[in-house]
């Protein structure tokens, strides 16, 4: 993870977010590799569309952790 400040024309900032998303009824879907790859592909698409960067994506069997920052 990089801890550098982001710089723009009139501001200096460092914004990070930590999200945890659970699967409905806590099913063990992330034990299947195709679901893990699908979530990673969606995250890469979101990085391209929005001003954010996923620093870490961590999977457990029934939930996923996202650490992201603004770009």
C-alpha positions, 0 to 999 in steps of 0.5 A, a space after each residue: 500500500 502506498 501512503 503518499 498524499 495525492 496532489 491536485 492543483 489546489 489541494 492535498 489529500 489522502 482518502 481511503 475506504 474499507 468496505 466489507 460486503 457479505 453474501 446474502 444468507 452467508 453462502 460460501 460462494 467465494 470458495 468457487 474460483 469463478 466467483 472470485 475472478 468475476 468480482 475482481 474483473 468488476 473491480 477493475 472495470 470500476 477503477 477505469 470508470 471512476 476515480 478510485 484504485 482498489 489497493 487490496 481485495 480480500 476474500 473469505 468464504 462468505 464475504 469480501 474486503 475492499 481497501 480502496 483509495 481515491 485517485 
